Amino acid sequence: MKRLSMTVATAAFALGSLGALAAPAGAAAGGTSTGNECQKIGMATVKSLGVFPAVAKSGITAGTAKALGVRGIAEVPDSTVFTLPQVLSLHRSNPELFPWCD
């Protein structure tokens, strides 16, 4: 049941993030979000879907991140789990990895 809940949460995150890709609110002038803006976009999406507790507790798999278009992780096995603090840190330090921050 726990695995099913994470699968549902991850799918909801993926669907919601795809919507964020279409309209990256908070993008800075010139079309690229800064690290803090990029982090805010990702957090707002997860919270609006109501899956923040699941993502905060269980993280997100590299496979799901790849499906969302995250760049620079092609060599990471799909089953690798990124914790929420890791993902937030990457949003701040490397916003270019995330297409919704372009």
Contacts in CASP RR format, 6 or more apart in sequence:
PFRMAT RR
TARGET T0000
AUTHOR 0000-0000-0000
METHOD contacts of the structure
MODEL  1
MKRLSMTVATAAFALGSLGALAAPAGAAAGGTSTGNECQKIGMATVKSLG
VFPAVAKSGITAGTAKALGVRGIAEVPDSTVFTLPQVLSLHRSNPELFPW
CD
5 54 0 8 1.000
6 54 0 8 1.000
6 58 0 8 1.000
9 51 0 8 1.000
9 54 0 8 1.000
9 55 0 8 1.000
9 58 0 8 1.000
10 51 0 8 1.000
10 54 0 8 1.000
10 55 0 8 1.000
10 60 0 8 1.000
10 61 0 8 1.000
10 64 0 8 1.000
12 49 0 8 1.000
12 50 0 8 1.000
12 51 0 8 1.000
13 45 0 8 1.000
13 46 0 8 1.000
13 49 0 8 1.000
13 51 0 8 1.000
13 55 0 8 1.000
13 60 0 8 1.000
13 64 0 8 1.000
14 64 0 8 1.000
14 67 0 8 1.000
14 68 0 8 1.000
15 49 0 8 1.000
16 45 0 8 1.000
16 48 0 8 1.000
16 49 0 8 1.000
17 42 0 8 1.000
17 45 0 8 1.000
17 68 0 8 1.000
17 100 0 8 1.000
18 68 0 8 1.000
19 45 0 8 1.000
20 41 0 8 1.000
20 42 0 8 1.000
20 44 0 8 1.000
20 45 0 8 1.000
20 100 0 8 1.000
21 68 0 8 1.000
21 99 0 8 1.000
21 100 0 8 1.000
24 33 0 8 1.000
24 41 0 8 1.000
24 100 0 8 1.000
24 101 0 8 1.000
24 102 0 8 1.000
25 41 0 8 1.000
25 44 0 8 1.000
26 33 0 8 1.000
26 37 0 8 1.000
26 40 0 8 1.000
26 41 0 8 1.000
27 33 0 8 1.000
27 37 0 8 1.000
27 101 0 8 1.000
27 102 0 8 1.000
28 34 0 8 1.000
28 37 0 8 1.000
31 102 0 8 1.000
32 95 0 8 1.000
32 96 0 8 1.000
32 101 0 8 1.000
32 102 0 8 1.000
33 41 0 8 1.000
33 95 0 8 1.000
33 101 0 8 1.000
33 102 0 8 1.000
34 95 0 8 1.000
35 91 0 8 1.000
35 92 0 8 1.000
35 93 0 8 1.000
35 95 0 8 1.000
35 101 0 8 1.000
36 92 0 8 1.000
37 95 0 8 1.000
37 101 0 8 1.000
38 91 0 8 1.000
38 92 0 8 1.000
38 95 0 8 1.000
38 98 0 8 1.000
38 100 0 8 1.000
38 101 0 8 1.000
39 88 0 8 1.000
39 91 0 8 1.000
39 92 0 8 1.000
41 100 0 8 1.000
41 101 0 8 1.000
42 91 0 8 1.000
42 98 0 8 1.000
42 100 0 8 1.000
43 52 0 8 1.000
43 88 0 8 1.000
45 100 0 8 1.000
46 52 0 8 1.000
46 55 0 8 1.000
55 84 0 8 1.000
56 84 0 8 1.000
58 81 0 8 1.000
59 81 0 8 1.000
59 82 0 8 1.000
59 83 0 8 1.000
59 84 0 8 1.000
59 87 0 8 1.000
60 81 0 8 1.000
60 82 0 8 1.000
60 84 0 8 1.000
60 87 0 8 1.000
61 78 0 8 1.000
61 79 0 8 1.000
61 80 0 8 1.000
61 81 0 8 1.000
61 82 0 8 1.000
62 73 0 8 1.000
62 76 0 8 1.000
62 77 0 8 1.000
62 78 0 8 1.000
62 79 0 8 1.000
62 80 0 8 1.000
62 81 0 8 1.000
62 82 0 8 1.000
63 78 0 8 1.000
63 79 0 8 1.000
63 80 0 8 1.000
65 73 0 8 1.000
65 82 0 8 1.000
65 87 0 8 1.000
66 73 0 8 1.000
66 74 0 8 1.000
66 78 0 8 1.000
68 99 0 8 1.000
69 99 0 8 1.000
70 97 0 8 1.000
70 98 0 8 1.000
70 99 0 8 1.000
71 96 0 8 1.000
71 97 0 8 1.000
71 98 0 8 1.000
71 99 0 8 1.000
72 97 0 8 1.000
73 97 0 8 1.000
82 90 0 8 1.000
90 97 0 8 1.000
90 98 0 8 1.000
91 98 0 8 1.000
91 101 0 8 1.000
95 101 0 8 1.000
END
